[in-house]
């Protein structure tokens, strides 16, 4: 099955594209720049949704839904925000089609022009803050902590499945608070939620930090981020949480009466992750044989492949396996018994390897005689023969071990790929090797932009746990108090 995929060493980009297609995760659609997420890929996304949704609700958030269309005038109310998204917006100008008088199908009815154009949402701050104005009068109405699961459109011309598409799925949280401190705490809470999800469920180690002014979300006062390192040495921004201050409240005149009876503007946050997490999951763990999925997010955690020649052999295997399947499902494990007789066991083994199923069991007549079962784990591609009695407990421990092993492997890779440099020459030399680079920066947007223009590297974040350290900027030679994290990125 390895021959199905371009080796990573030959072309990492082509390997990724091959894997997304061959593992039945997604494909390009008839609409340029948009994708079809196939059932197996969507099943992974559903698992992500389920876990994140629970984490959001556990931190006091509620789900809501807001319109996909946003009046163009709303974007004019917050200057930084509109500047950040203007080049990516899809615009609806008409509301009706008509038959072409010349008989060439349908055309836009010129008489059906909208009085005001509508923007297909690139993000929902404007429509939500226009709505919040109707919900908030007093401090008693606060906080509001809403999240929505939705799709957004950002008109990308250079696309890659899951990583960058014109339309993608995501969640966006939008909260309103009575104090600055409460809003900042919310922003920090949510970046920690994202960090926990990435590490404990995706098995992807992340660096939590603050974005530089150049990389900050349009309209935010501060943007927190989690940054992950992919196997090709490039960074992937995997989730962001924004402290919006009172910018949107002022733009949409959202005020409240505080406990002293004085009027003040509401404090805001927004935060989100998208189907880009699917790209992170694929690129952080997978190999030349296919997907490597962490058990906690695998749609199929255990697959049982019966090995048989005769129908009566299959009947005996199915009977023996039924009790095991019940035990595994009682333990909350997703298990599949593949008795499809159109495919041979060898083909199935390769297919489930390609799709990243964490544990595969091979069970044949000889195994039944011996009271054993062959257990194969996807992360190490190793096999062992285990006693059939008690194999359910063995699998529970094995799934935990696989989850931990996948994370540790990614963590070790990041550690090996993170270096500190003190000169611009060393910085440029290290960039070609990939990975995270810790270097001093003078704190100016001008220096950051020059480094980006010359090297295509950006400041991924100023890590939250980075200690103060006197030094000089690698580019300007000006004083610096702390190293920041650079990388080339997706």
JOQUI-V581428 format. One line per field, one symbol per residue. ss: DSSP state (H for helix, E for strand, L for the rest). psi: psi as a letter, one per 30 degrees, with the letter a starting at -180 (. if undefined). burial: # if it has 16 or more other C-alpha atoms within 10 Angstrom, else .. A space follows every 50 residues. Layout:
ss = ???
psi = ???
burial = ???
This chain:
ss = LHHHLLLLLLLHHHHHHHHHHHLLLEEELLLLLLEEELHHHHHHHHHHHH HHHHHHHHLLLEELLLLLEEEHHHHLLLHHHHHHHHHHLEEEEELLEEEL LLLLLEEELLLLEEEEEEEELLLLHHHHHHHHHHHLLEHHHLLEEEEEEE EEELLLLLLELLLELLEEEEEEEEEEELLHHHHHHHHHHHHHHHHHHHHH LLLLLLEEEELLHHHLLLLLLEEEEEEEELLLLLEEEEEEEEEEELHHHH HLLLEEELLLLLEEELEEEEEEEELHHHHHHHHHHLELLELLLLHHHLLL LEEEEEELLLHHHHHHHHHHHHHHHHHHHHLLLLEEEELLLLLLHHHHHH HHHHLLLLEEEEEEHHHHHHLEEEEEELLLLEEEEEELLLHHHHHHHHHH HHHHHHHHHHHHHHHHLEEELLLHHHHHHHHLLLLEEEEELLLLHHHHHH HHHHHLLEEEEEELLLLLLLEELLLLLLEELLEEEEELEL
psi = fffekkkefejeeeeeeeeeeeghellklfjkfllkjleeeeeeeeeeee eeeeeeefgglkklkllfkkkefefffjeeeeeffefgkkkkflgkllkk fggibllkjffhkkeklkkkkflgeeeefeefeffkelfffllkikkkka llkjikejlkkeejleklkakkkjlklfleeeeeeeeeeefeeeeeeeef efhjklkkakklefgkkjflfkkklkklklfgglljkfklkkjfbgeeee eghjllkaffgkklklkllllllafffeeeeeffflaffakjkkefgkej ekkjjkjleleeeeeeeeeefeeeeeeeefggkjkkjjgjgfkleeeeee efeeggkekkkkjaeeeeefhlkkkkkeefhlllkkkekgfeeeeeeeee eeeeeeeeeeeeeeefgklklfleeeeeeeefflakkjlkkfgkeeeeee eeeffgkljeljkfgklkjkakkfefglkkfkkljllkl.
burial = ....####...#..######.#######....#####..######.###. .##.##....#......#####.##.##..##..#...##.#.#...... ................##############.##..####..######### ######..######################.###.###.###.#####.# #############.######.############################# ########.....##################################### ########....##..##..#..##.##....###...#.....#...#. ###############.##...########......#.#..##..#..##. .######.###.##..##.###.#..#..##..##########...###. ##....#######.......#####....##########.
